[in-house]
């Protein structure tokens, strides 16, 4: 299975690539060349930086190429900022639009007595019949590190709670995202990445 | 029961490996070093036994040792799927970049950040704030009317004072974009008599970023104390895991019985 990993210069890709490689995937990285996106079997959009870095996806023409790949039915996984990019935008970079595949804006955790960023292992409340989270039990722990979060909606595959409920994973058809880092979430994370790699594009989903 | 009651951010137990010339070592105050195994093997074992994170601190200072370190990081990261921090000897953005490329998720910087605080911003810009851990070694000031709040920051394993006070430096590190603070109490380190909870609480309350407590762990009660009284978000456990004395899992099971939220099963 070949996975196209999008490099938009927002942090380190090593961990994501290492985990996918560990699970038997062949990795192709692109930082602007559209050919690997046009012929992609799977696309992963990682991200551990600032939402404004996604501007590079627009500047390089990768945004329309990704949109076209999604329309062809290519399974897509956004991680952390890569998931947030699937929404309309983020308060972290108000002028920078996201893909808008899911409705709503990403917002910062409310200031209060709790610490922001939200860093560490928190548990998942799985919400729908998610294919990405198949085999993940209620309450399994995954690793988060973020200050902005996506709203809970009908597309939310799992919610977590820190200060307020937020979308920990999102899924609709072939488009998926995790706010947490599956590549850093031990066996639970590897199970989720394995589900993504095993995704059957011929199976219809609603 | 709503999920608000069942889901909660857990307290992290972080296994720390001191590495010298590519081997895990254990010694009191870095003296009388005893070989404690291969870093990749030890890190994998700690992760399997329930550690929430792995920190590798390189105590080799030589140039040759740096090359060995990158190889060690690469081998350690290969099969490690929990967060992995590397510290020791990182003096520049280039040093950090090499460590990230070798597979680290975060770097821990200490004396280099004190010498050039802009390094925190520089690494954060390229790799994200979550990737920058600022390590602070602090010792109480017994001459002060407030020895905890006025604790001094030291470098070189506590030998060299910097003239900075712990709260002020922690706040500056946060303002410059540090993702976490790794706070070591020089007073408690190596004693196994418990963390310095007062010091940890003062720093943790002064910043919004997570504080990892280090130095003094000897018993499960010490961990309970530093998470409650010390308001720590995570705690470093080094010596208590060595030579199979205890595992993160058994530590966390005991913490859970005492009401501390931890990642279990793990």
Interface residues (C-beta under 8 A of the other chain):
Chain A: X10 X11 X12 X14 X15 X18 X19 X22 X48 X49 X50 X115 X116 X117 X118 X119 X120 X121 X122 X123 X124 X125 X139 X141 X143 X145 X146 X159 X160 X161 X162 X165 X183 X184 X185 X186 X187 X189 X190
Chain B: X3 X4 X6 X7 X8 X9 X10 X11 X12 X47 X52 X77 X78 X79 X81 X82 X83 X100 X101 X102 X103 X105 X126 X127 X128 X129 X130 X131 X179 X180 X208 X209 X210 X233 X234 X263 X266
